[in-house]
Amino acid sequence: MLDAVRMYYQLDYSQQEIAKRLGVSRPTVSRFIQQAKEEGYVIISIIDPLENNDLLASQIERKFGLKKVVIVNVPHYEDGVVKKYLGPAAAKYIDSVVKDGDIIATTWGTTLYEVALNLQDRHLKDIKVVQLNGGVSHSETNTYAYEIVNLFGKAFHTVPYFIPLPAIFDHPVVKKTIETDRHIKNILELGKAANIAIVTVGAPTEDSVLIKANYFNEDELKMIFEKGAGDICSRYFNIDGVICSQELNQRTIGIDLDDLKKKEKSILVAGGIRKVDGIYGALRGRYTNVLITDQFTAKYLLERN
């Protein structure tokens, strides 16, 4: 498949020529090309000179006091499409800012999985990679926590540090007890010390990875659906960026959002119609100082009071 798409897109061979060279039928070549696009091996970018994302980015930077905004043009405002485009853009930005001695911390979710899949190999000195919050699911839902941290570790040629725990415990006392373990405490401290954090925002919807992971009872779900704008590192906040439930917050293991504010680079990678309120709440709460998003979400953020 990859040989076919390289010949088609990079060498300008016709589908008939590719079929002859590979010894397959022309319809097979056509299927290869379609499959490569669907699976994300080929991403087609259209550069629109009339689309001035630089101006839009600078306006959002001023409005929310951000260090950097990266805006990605997406062809459709659909969650799966947005993630496919945000992944390479975020990976490229990360590649441009990471330097020797950095500690990179990351959370989990399908958006960050796309980022991790697109990371380039970097041979830097003394890089550390650490998981920011627990991610073991109580259901069959895959949080991609292990895969993401592992892919970051591979890209930067370092052995990553995992938090092999659920994101949220049933009782605060259990969470506090586990945090006293020497190994867990050291990993949490490393996450706190990280100068680069890469996070996304989750939407308070029934099909979100965090909610499908089966952490919440019915009363908690009701509260989340009524008050929550989104979550970062499994901590829900409202549209003004205020934590929705201190009780739930005290049961959540991983970095506190107030500590996220202190990072040299706290990078939020998120977009799509279902996440606009969460992104807005995160920026209102000033939890991040770098935003990587799509052009539709960017326009919404600029226009919203």
Secondary structure as the mmCIF struct_conf table of DSSP 4:
data_model
#
loop_
_struct_conf.conf_type_id
_struct_conf.id
_struct_conf.beg_label_comp_id
_struct_conf.beg_label_asym_id
_struct_conf.beg_label_seq_id
_struct_conf.end_label_comp_id
_struct_conf.end_label_asym_id
_struct_conf.end_label_seq_id
HELX_RH_AL_P HELX_RH_AL_P1 LEU A 2 VAL A 5
HELX_RH_PI_P HELX_RH_PI_P1 ARG A 6 GLN A 10
BEND BEND1 LEU A 11 LEU A 11
HELX_RH_AL_P HELX_RH_AL_P2 GLN A 15 LEU A 22
TURN_TY1_P TURN_TY1_P1 GLY A 23 GLY A 23
BEND BEND2 VAL A 24 VAL A 24
HELX_RH_AL_P HELX_RH_AL_P3 ARG A 26 GLU A 38
TURN_TY1_P TURN_TY1_P2 GLU A 39 GLY A 40
BEND BEND3 TYR A 41 TYR A 41
TURN_TY1_P TURN_TY1_P3 PRO A 49 LEU A 50
HELX_RH_AL_P HELX_RH_AL_P4 ASN A 53 PHE A 64
TURN_TY1_P TURN_TY1_P4 GLY A 65 GLY A 65
BEND BEND4 LYS A 67 LYS A 67
STRN STRN1 LYS A 68 VAL A 72
BEND BEND5 PRO A 75 HIS A 76
HELX_RH_AL_P HELX_RH_AL_P5 ASP A 79 VAL A 97
TURN_TY1_P TURN_TY1_P5 ASP A 100 GLY A 101
STRN STRN2 ILE A 103 THR A 106
BEND BEND6 GLY A 109 GLY A 109
HELX_RH_AL_P HELX_RH_AL_P6 THR A 110 LEU A 117
TURN_TY1_P TURN_TY1_P6 ASN A 118 ASN A 118
HELX_LH_PP_P HELX_LH_PP_P1 LEU A 119 ASP A 121
BEND BEND7 LYS A 125 ASP A 126
STRN STRN3 LYS A 128 GLN A 131
STRN STRN4 ASN A 133 ASN A 133
STRN STRN5 VAL A 136 VAL A 136
BEND BEND8 HIS A 138 GLU A 140
HELX_RH_AL_P HELX_RH_AL_P7 ALA A 145 ALA A 155
TURN_TY1_P TURN_TY1_P7 PHE A 156 HIS A 157
BEND BEND9 THR A 158 THR A 158
STRN STRN6 TYR A 161 TYR A 161
BEND BEND10 LEU A 165 LEU A 165
STRN STRN7 PRO A 166 PRO A 166
BEND BEND11 ALA A 167 ALA A 167
STRN STRN8 ILE A 168 ILE A 168
BEND BEND12 ASP A 170 ASP A 170
HELX_RH_AL_P HELX_RH_AL_P8 PRO A 172 GLU A 179
TURN_TY1_P TURN_TY1_P8 THR A 180 THR A 180
BEND BEND13 ASP A 181 ASP A 181
HELX_RH_AL_P HELX_RH_AL_P9 ARG A 182 ALA A 193
BEND BEND14 ASN A 195 ASN A 195
STRN STRN9 ILE A 196 VAL A 199
STRN STRN10 GLY A 202 GLY A 202
BEND BEND15 THR A 205 THR A 205
TURN_TY1_P TURN_TY1_P9 GLU A 206 ASP A 207
BEND BEND16 SER A 208 SER A 208
HELX_RH_AL_P HELX_RH_AL_P10 VAL A 209 LYS A 212
TURN_TY1_P TURN_TY1_P10 ALA A 213 ASN A 214
HELX_RH_AL_P HELX_RH_AL_P11 GLU A 218 LYS A 227
BEND BEND17 ALA A 229 ALA A 229
STRN STRN11 GLY A 230 ILE A 232
TURN_TY1_P TURN_TY1_P11 CYS A 233 SER A 234
STRN STRN12 ARG A 235 PHE A 237
TURN_TY1_P TURN_TY1_P12 ILE A 239 ASP A 240
BEND BEND18 GLY A 241 GLY A 241
STRN STRN13 ILE A 243 ILE A 243
BEND BEND19 CYS A 244 CYS A 244
HELX_RH_AL_P HELX_RH_AL_P12 GLN A 246 GLN A 250
TURN_TY1_P TURN_TY1_P13 ARG A 251 ARG A 251
STRN STRN14 THR A 252 THR A 252
STRN STRN15 GLY A 254 GLY A 254
HELX_RH_AL_P HELX_RH_AL_P13 LEU A 257 LEU A 260
TURN_TY1_P TURN_TY1_P14 LYS A 261 LYS A 262
BEND BEND20 LYS A 263 GLU A 264
STRN STRN16 LYS A 265 VAL A 269
BEND BEND21 GLY A 272 GLY A 272
HELX_RH_3T_P HELX_RH_3T_P1 ILE A 273 LYS A 275
HELX_RH_AL_P HELX_RH_AL_P14 VAL A 276 ARG A 284
TURN_TY1_P TURN_TY1_P15 GLY A 285 ARG A 286
BEND BEND22 ASN A 289 ASN A 289
STRN STRN17 VAL A 290 ASP A 294
HELX_RH_AL_P HELX_RH_AL_P15 GLN A 295 GLU A 303
#
